[in-house]
């Protein structure tokens, strides 16, 4: 049984998350601020932390910074839409994922499952195995087995979609035009790129995004191209 620590100063949120996670078979611990969360992780074996950003005593970002000095336990940030800067800082400090409040319980459980699976799997493998894996948010690409997982579940994609996704995951956050994507992935002159690449991008979105019309991962930068971000 895996142990999940919920750290949030809102008692109602902790109670709701406890119900969801306990019902899914996890052992649950609770903390009401970052200092308490650090104390819990020092005396208990914790496999994943749900960490709120805005808390009294010690906020989530500060707690994460201290936690990463001694642990690589997976952390999912619980954020409000207004906390964009803090969310980015948290990801830079080593958070693995984030969920924006109000969150969907099923989506949150899927991300918990995916992160735990990835954490346990990578801890069981050697460094050579880890080098074959690319991870961004809930997407995991294993170049040895040519498989793609989304929140822990395998996604069936075509070889060309795989090549495009691998290219983006090797260059996270960078913007590429359709012509550049065609040149780099097809390794050919970008003839017809304006029609070919968008079709593959659309198909990838349909398979990787909860809402393809409002993508979390594969985004358009208007007038410039596409980028992949977590």
N, C-alpha and C positions, 0 to 999 in steps of 0.2 A: 504494500500500500504506500503510495507516494504522499508526502506531506506538503501542503500548500499553506503559506503564511499570507494572510490578508492584513494589510496595513492601511488603515483609513480612519480618519477621526470621526467619520459619520457612522454612528452605531447602526442605523437602518441599512446602510450599504453593506456593512460587515455582516449583518444578519442575513440579508438577501444572498450575498455571495456564499456564505456558509451553507445555506440551504442548497444552492445549486451544486456546489462542489461536493458536499457530503452525499447528496443524491447520486452524484456521478462516481462515487466510490473513493474519494480522496479523504485523507485525514487533514483536518483544518485547524490551524492555529490563528490567533488574532493579535493585533497590536493597534494602538490608537495613535501612535506617532512614530517618527523615524528612530528616536532613541530606544523606544520599547522594542521596535523591530530588530535593531542591532543586538539588543540583549537576548531576544528570543533565538536569533540565529547563532549566538555564541554558545547556547546551552542545548539547543535542539538540532536534530538533523532535518534540514528543510530542503526540499527539492525544487521549489519554485516560489517566487514572491509576487503578489499583486500589490503594487506600491502606489499609493496616492501621492500626488505632487504637493498640493497645498495642505500643510498640516502645521499645528502649533509645535512648540518645543524644538523639533528638528524636522525640516521639510524633506520631501521625498528625494529631491536632487542631492541635497547634502548627505542624506543617509546612504544613497546609492554610491556617492563618491567614497565614503568611508567603507562601505561594504566591499567595493571592488579592490580594496587594498588587501583583502584576505580571502575572497571567495568569488567564484565564477558562476554561482547559482543563477539560473535564469530569472529575469525580472521583467514583468509586464507593467508598464506605467498606466495608472488610471488618471486620465487627464480631462480637463474641461476644454472646450474649443478655444477659450480665451488664453490658454496656457501654452500657446505655440512656441514661444521662445524657450520656456522651461522644458518643454517636450524635446526640442532639438538638443538642448544642453544635456538632458538625460540620456538620449540616444548616443551622444558623443562620449558620455561617461561610461557607457557600457550596458545600457538597458537593451533588452532583446526585442521588445515589441511595445506597442501602446494600444490602449482602447479608450475611445472618447466617450465620456458620459453624456447622456444616458446610454448604456451599452445593451446590446442584445445578448441574452444569456447563452444562447446556443453558439453564437460567434465567439464569445469569451471562452466557453468550454472547449471549442475547437482549437483555439489558440493555445490554451493551457495544454491540451493533449499533444499538439504539434511540438511545442517547445520542450515538454518533458521527453517526448520520444527522441527528439534530436539531441538533447542533453545526455540522456542515458546512452544512446547509440554512439555518440562521438567520444564519450568517456570510455566506452568499451573497445574502441578502435585505436590503432596506433596513428602517429603523425602522418604517415604516408596515405592512410585512408582519408584523413581529414583534408588533405590537400586536394583530393579529387572532388570535394564537395564545395559548392557555392551556395551561400545562404543569404537571403535578403527578406526581412520580415518573416512572413509565413511561408515563403517559397524556398524550397531546397532542391538543388539540382545536383545529381550525382553523375559525374562524367564517366565513371568507370562502368556503371550499369545503364547509363543513358536514361535514367528515370527522373521524373519531376514529382515532388510532393508539394501539396498545398494544404497547410494546416494539418499535416500528418497523413493526408489521404493522397494516393497516387492520382495524377492527372495524365490522361492519355492525350498526347500531342503528336503532330506529324514531325518527320525529321527536319523539315525546314523551319517549322515553328520552334523546334528544339534549338536549332542553330541560332535563330534570332534571339531567343530567350537567353541562351548562354552568352551571346555577344553583349547583351544588355547587362547581365549579371556580372560580367567581367569589367563593366564600365558603369557602375551605379552612379546615378545623378547627372551623368553627362548627356548632353543633347545632341542628337544625330538627325540629319535630314534623311528623307527617303532615299535620295541618291547615294548618300554615304553608307547607309545601312545596306543597300543593294551591293555596293562596291565591296564592302567588307565581308558580308555574309555570303553572297553569291560568288564573290571573287571574279567579277566580270564588270564590263562597262555598264553603267546604270541606264540601260535602255529599257524604257517602260517602268522604271522604278516608281513613278508617281501613281501608277495603278496597282502594281504588284504588291509593294510593301504594305500599303494601308489595309489591303485585304487580309494579309497574314497577321497584322497587328490587331485587326478587329476579331479574328478568330482566337488569338491568344487572350484577348480581353474577355471573351465569352467564357473561356475556360478557367481564367485566373481571378476574375473579379466577381465579388458578390453582386455589385451593380455596375455592369459594363459602361453604362452611360455616365457614371460618376466614379471613375477608376481610382483605386488607391495606389496601385503599383505602376501601371503602364500609362503614362500621361502624355498629352499633346502639349507642346509649347508652340502656341500659335505663330505661324509665319517662320518657324525655325525647324520643327521636327518633333521627335519623340524622346522621352527619357524614362528610365525605370528607377523608382525610388521606393524605400520601405516605409 
